[in-house]
């Protein structure tokens, strides 16, 4: 069993990684909306580096034609 302070530090780190991944995805979506594919692609790669590679299918920042 982990000590409480170690457990809290690990949880804080995981939360920071997830938060960062979502920020990168938000920026990727913004750059996609401006047709800045290079910047969007870079932000998506950064999101993956932060531990967000588990997209079930396709591009998480794309919008389907049906809305």
C-alpha positions in Angstrom: 0.0 0.0 0.0 1.2 3.5 -0.9 1.6 6.1 1.7 -1.0 8.8 1.5 1.3 11.6 0.4 2.7 9.4 -2.4 -0.8 8.4 -3.6 -1.8 12.1 -3.6 1.3 13.0 -5.6 0.6 10.3 -8.2 -3.0 11.3 -8.5 -2.1 14.9 -8.9 0.4 14.0 -11.6 -2.1 11.9 -13.5 -4.7 14.6 -13.3 -2.2 17.2 -14.7 -1.4 14.8 -17.6 -5.1 14.4 -18.5 -5.8 18.1 -18.1 -2.8 18.9 -20.4 -4.0 16.3 -23.0 -7.5 18.0 -23.1 -5.9 21.4 -23.5 -3.9 20.2 -26.4 -7.0 18.6 -28.0 -8.9 21.9 -27.5 -6.1 23.8 -29.2 -6.1 21.2 -32.0 -9.8 21.7 -32.6 -9.3 25.5 -32.7 -6.5 25.1 -35.3 -8.6 22.7 -37.3 -11.3 25.3 -37.4 -8.8 27.8 -38.9 -7.7 25.2 -41.4 -4.2 25.2 -39.8 -3.7 21.5 -40.3 0.0 21.5 -39.3 -0.6 23.2 -36.0 -3.6 21.0 -35.3 -1.6 17.9 -36.1 1.2 19.0 -33.7 -1.3 19.6 -30.9 -2.8 16.1 -31.4 0.7 14.6 -31.2 1.2 16.5 -27.9 -2.0 15.2 -26.6 -0.9 11.7 -27.3 2.4 12.3 -25.6 0.4 13.4 -22.5 -1.2 9.9 -22.4 -4.2 10.3 -24.5 -3.6 7.7 -27.2 -6.7 5.7 -26.4 -9.1 7.1 -29.0 -11.6 4.4 -29.8 -11.8 5.2 -33.5 -10.7 7.9 -35.8 -9.7 11.5 -35.1 -11.1 12.9 -31.8 -11.0 16.4 -33.2 -13.0 15.8 -36.3 -16.6 16.7 -36.7 -18.9 14.3 -38.5 -21.0 15.5 -41.5 -24.1 14.7 -39.5 -23.1 17.0 -36.6 
